[in-house]
């Protein structure tokens, strides 16, 4: 199977880029470290081949960083996003 993403390095500066072979879109990986670039490239190619596995890996990472993610409801998430706007609106009105 043909790999969807390929790496290339520009001569000037040595920055590593990734190119989507289907869309021809090019994007900088923001690193010059070979191990890190290979890890990012493999993650992109695996996400195309196995999207369900990619979702499970993302959930595992999220659960490791936020222990309450499995218990949180959508309503709690929406309430948390609306609070900062209410505070900002009240502050803006107070300052005139």
BASE-54933 format. One line per field, with one value per residue: residue in three letters; z negated, y, x of N, C-alpha, C in turn; residue number from 1. Coordinates in nm, 2 decimals, decimal comma, m for minus. Atoms other than C-alpha are relative to their C-alpha. Example, Ala and Ser with C-alpha at 12.3 -4.5 7.8 and 13.67 -1.06 7.14 Angstrom:
res <- ALA;SER
nz <- 0,00;0,00
ny <- m0,12;m0,11
nx <- 0,09;m0,09
caz <- m0,78;m0,71
cay <- m0,45;m0,11
cax <- 1,23;1,37
cz <- 0,00;m0,08
cy <- 0,12;0,11
cx <- 0,09;m0,08
n <- 1;2
END
This chain:
res <- UNK;UNK;UNK;UNK;UNK;UNK;UNK;UNK;UNK;UNK;UNK;UNK;UNK;UNK;UNK;UNK;UNK;UNK;UNK;UNK;UNK;UNK;UNK;UNK;UNK;UNK;UNK;UNK;UNK;UNK;UNK;UNK;UNK;UNK;UNK;UNK;UNK;UNK;UNK;UNK;UNK;UNK;UNK;UNK;UNK;UNK;UNK;UNK;UNK;UNK;UNK;UNK;UNK;UNK;UNK;UNK;UNK;UNK;UNK;UNK;UNK;UNK;UNK;UNK;UNK;UNK;UNK;UNK;UNK;UNK;UNK;UNK;UNK;UNK;UNK;UNK;UNK;UNK;UNK;UNK;UNK;UNK;UNK;UNK;UNK;UNK;UNK;UNK;UNK;UNK;UNK;UNK;UNK;UNK;UNK;UNK
nz <- 0,00;m0,01;0,12;m0,04;0,04;m0,02;0,06;m0,07;0,08;m0,08;0,01;0,07;0,13;0,04;0,06;m0,06;m0,04;m0,04;m0,12;m0,03;m0,14;m0,07;m0,02;m0,02;0,10;0,08;0,13;0,08;0,12;0,11;0,07;m0,08;0,06;m0,09;0,07;0,02;m0,13;m0,04;0,08;m0,05;m0,13;0,02;0,06;m0,11;m0,10;0,07;0,02;m0,13;m0,02;0,11;0,08;0,13;0,09;0,03;0,09;0,13;0,06;0,04;0,12;0,11;0,03;0,07;0,13;0,08;0,04;0,07;0,06;0,01;m0,14;m0,02;0,08;m0,04;m0,10;m0,09;0,07;0,08;m0,09;m0,05;0,11;0,02;m0,10;0,00;0,11;m0,03;m0,07;0,09;0,08;m0,09;m0,02;0,12;0,02;m0,11;0,04;0,12;m0,04;m0,08
ny <- m0,12;m0,12;m0,08;m0,12;m0,11;0,01;m0,10;m0,06;m0,10;m0,11;m0,02;m0,13;0,01;0,14;0,03;0,12;m0,02;0,11;m0,02;0,09;0,04;m0,01;m0,14;m0,08;m0,10;0,01;m0,06;0,02;0,07;m0,09;0,06;0,05;0,13;0,11;0,10;m0,06;m0,01;0,14;0,03;m0,08;0,06;0,13;m0,03;m0,05;0,11;0,10;m0,05;0,02;0,14;0,06;m0,12;0,04;0,01;m0,13;m0,05;0,07;m0,05;m0,14;0,02;0,05;m0,12;m0,09;0,06;m0,02;m0,14;m0,06;0,12;m0,01;0,00;0,11;m0,03;m0,13;0,00;m0,11;m0,12;m0,06;m0,06;m0,12;m0,10;m0,05;m0,09;m0,12;m0,08;m0,11;m0,10;m0,07;m0,08;m0,10;m0,10;m0,07;m0,09;m0,10;m0,10;m0,08;m0,10;m0,10
nx <- 0,08;m0,08;0,01;0,07;m0,08;m0,15;m0,08;m0,11;m0,07;m0,05;m0,14;m0,02;0,05;0,01;0,13;0,06;0,14;0,08;0,08;0,11;m0,01;0,13;0,03;m0,13;m0,02;m0,13;0,00;m0,12;0,01;m0,05;m0,12;m0,11;m0,04;0,04;0,08;0,13;0,07;0,05;0,11;0,11;0,03;0,06;0,13;0,09;0,03;0,08;0,14;0,07;0,02;0,07;0,06;0,06;m0,11;m0,04;0,10;m0,03;m0,12;0,03;0,07;m0,10;m0,08;0,09;0,03;m0,13;m0,03;0,12;0,06;0,15;0,05;0,10;0,12;0,05;0,11;0,00;0,05;m0,11;m0,10;0,06;0,00;m0,14;m0,04;0,09;m0,04;m0,10;0,07;0,08;m0,09;m0,05;0,11;0,02;m0,12;0,01;0,10;m0,05;m0,11;0,07
caz <- 0,00;0,09;m0,20;m0,20;m0,38;m0,28;m0,44;m0,28;m0,41;m0,26;m0,20;m0,34;m0,72;m0,72;m0,83;m0,77;m0,59;m0,54;m0,21;m0,16;0,16;0,24;0,19;0,24;m0,07;m0,25;m0,61;m0,84;m1,12;m1,33;m1,42;m1,29;m1,52;m1,30;m1,57;m1,63;m1,26;m1,20;m1,49;m1,35;m1,00;m1,12;m1,33;m1,03;m0,80;m1,07;m1,13;m0,76;m0,76;m1,10;m1,20;m1,47;m1,63;m1,62;m1,80;m2,08;m2,12;m2,14;m2,41;m2,61;m2,59;m2,70;m2,99;m3,10;m3,12;m3,24;m3,49;m3,48;m3,10;m3,13;m3,38;m3,22;m3,03;m2,73;m2,95;m3,18;m2,89;m2,75;m3,09;m3,12;m2,79;m2,85;m3,19;m3,06;m2,82;m3,10;m3,31;m3,01;m2,94;m3,30;m3,31;m2,98;m3,11;m3,44;m3,26;m3,03
cay <- 0,00;0,34;0,57;0,88;1,11;1,16;1,35;1,59;1,83;2,17;2,24;2,60;2,56;2,19;2,21;1,89;1,90;1,65;1,62;1,47;1,27;1,29;1,66;1,78;1,99;2,06;2,14;2,20;1,96;2,23;2,01;1,90;1,59;1,28;1,05;1,30;1,35;0,97;0,94;1,22;1,07;0,72;0,86;1,04;0,73;0,50;0,73;0,70;0,32;0,25;0,54;0,33;0,25;0,61;0,70;0,45;0,58;0,94;0,83;0,66;0,98;1,19;0,96;0,98;1,36;1,42;1,16;1,30;1,26;0,93;1,07;1,41;1,48;1,71;1,94;1,99;2,07;2,32;2,49;2,52;2,69;2,94;3,05;3,25;3,44;3,54;3,66;3,85;4,02;4,12;4,27;4,45;4,61;4,71;4,88;5,06
cax <- 0,00;0,13;0,20;m0,02;0,23;0,60;0,88;1,12;1,38;1,46;1,82;1,80;1,76;1,71;1,35;1,15;0,81;0,54;0,35;0,01;0,04;m0,33;m0,38;m0,02;m0,06;0,27;0,32;0,61;0,66;0,83;1,13;1,46;1,49;1,49;1,33;1,05;0,98;0,96;0,72;0,50;0,51;0,42;0,13;m0,02;0,01;m0,13;m0,43;m0,52;m0,49;m0,65;m0,89;m1,06;m0,73;m0,64;m0,96;m0,88;m0,53;m0,66;m0,90;m0,62;m0,41;m0,70;m0,79;m0,42;m0,42;m0,78;m0,91;m1,27;m1,31;m1,50;m1,75;m1,81;m2,14;m2,19;m2,39;m2,10;m1,87;m2,12;m2,16;m1,78;m1,75;m2,04;m1,90;m1,60;m1,83;m2,06;m1,77;m1,62;m1,96;m2,00;m1,65;m1,70;m2,02;m1,86;m1,57;m1,82
cz <- 0,00;m0,12;0,05;m0,03;0,02;m0,06;0,11;m0,08;0,10;m0,03;m0,09;m0,14;m0,05;m0,07;0,07;0,02;0,02;0,11;0,01;0,15;0,08;0,03;0,04;m0,10;m0,08;m0,13;m0,08;m0,12;m0,12;m0,08;0,10;m0,05;0,08;m0,07;m0,01;0,14;0,05;m0,08;0,05;0,13;m0,02;m0,06;0,10;0,10;m0,07;m0,02;0,13;0,02;m0,10;m0,08;m0,13;m0,10;m0,05;m0,10;m0,14;m0,06;m0,05;m0,13;m0,12;m0,04;m0,08;m0,14;m0,09;m0,05;m0,07;m0,06;0,01;0,14;0,02;m0,07;0,04;0,11;0,09;m0,06;m0,08;0,09;0,06;m0,11;m0,02;0,10;0,00;m0,12;0,03;0,08;m0,09;m0,09;0,08;0,02;m0,12;m0,02;0,10;m0,04;m0,12;0,04;0,10;0,14
cy <- 0,13;0,09;0,14;0,12;m0,03;0,11;0,06;0,11;0,11;0,02;0,12;m0,02;m0,14;m0,04;m0,11;0,03;m0,13;0,04;m0,10;m0,04;0,01;0,15;0,09;0,11;m0,02;0,08;m0,03;m0,08;0,08;m0,06;m0,04;m0,13;m0,11;m0,10;0,06;0,01;m0,14;m0,04;0,07;m0,06;m0,13;0,02;0,04;m0,12;m0,11;0,05;m0,01;m0,15;m0,06;0,11;m0,04;m0,02;0,13;0,06;m0,06;0,05;0,14;0,00;m0,04;0,12;0,10;m0,04;0,01;0,14;0,06;m0,12;0,01;m0,01;m0,11;0,02;0,13;m0,01;0,12;0,13;0,07;0,07;0,13;0,11;0,06;0,10;0,13;0,09;0,12;0,12;0,09;0,09;0,12;0,11;0,08;0,10;0,11;0,11;0,08;0,10;0,10;0,00
cx <- 0,09;m0,02;m0,06;0,09;0,15;0,07;0,10;0,06;0,05;0,14;0,03;m0,06;m0,02;m0,13;m0,07;m0,15;m0,06;m0,09;m0,11;0,00;m0,13;m0,03;0,11;0,02;0,13;m0,01;0,13;m0,03;0,05;0,11;0,10;0,05;m0,05;m0,10;m0,14;m0,08;m0,05;m0,12;m0,13;m0,05;m0,08;m0,14;m0,10;m0,03;m0,08;m0,14;m0,08;m0,04;m0,09;m0,07;m0,06;0,10;0,04;m0,09;0,03;0,13;m0,02;m0,07;0,09;0,09;m0,08;m0,03;0,13;0,02;m0,12;m0,08;m0,16;m0,06;m0,11;m0,13;m0,08;m0,11;0,02;m0,05;0,10;0,10;m0,06;m0,01;0,14;0,04;m0,08;0,04;0,10;m0,07;m0,08;0,09;0,06;m0,11;m0,02;0,11;0,00;m0,10;0,04;0,10;m0,06;0,05
n <- 1;2;3;4;5;6;7;8;9;10;11;12;13;14;15;16;17;18;19;20;21;22;23;24;25;26;27;28;29;30;31;32;33;34;35;36;37;38;39;40;41;42;43;44;45;46;47;48;49;50;51;52;53;54;55;56;57;58;59;60;61;62;63;64;65;66;67;68;69;70;71;72;73;74;75;76;77;78;79;80;81;82;83;84;85;86;87;88;89;90;91;92;93;94;95;96
END
